[in-house]
Amino acid sequence: MNKDVPFTSHSFLLEKIKVFVYGMGYLTNIDWHCVILGYKSLLLHKFEDKQVLFVSKIEETLCTVKIYQDQKLQTTYVSNNPINV
C-alpha cells in the first residue's frame, strides 16, 4: 500500500455481522500472512439478543481484540501475532 494514498473508512455486512474498517496501513511482517499494520476494525454482532462489539487493532508490535457488551469491556486479547488473537 502506498503511504501517500489516503484511506477512506468502509462499512459492509458479512451475513449478519456489520463490519466497519476505520484504519489501514501497510505490510511490514511477512510472517503475519499478509496482515496489514495499522488495520483497525469494529464488528457488531447480536449474541443472545444483545449487541456485542469487537474492536480489532494491529499496531507496531501488538495485535489487540477488545470485546464489549452493554457498553462495558468484557474481554481483551493481546498478542504479538494476529493469528493468536
Beta strands, then each sheet from edge to edge (+ up, - down):
strand 1: 10-14
strand 2: 17-23
strand 3: 40-47
strand 4: 50-58
strand 5: 63-69
strand 6: 72-79
sheet 1: 1+ 2- 3+ 4- 5+ 6-
end
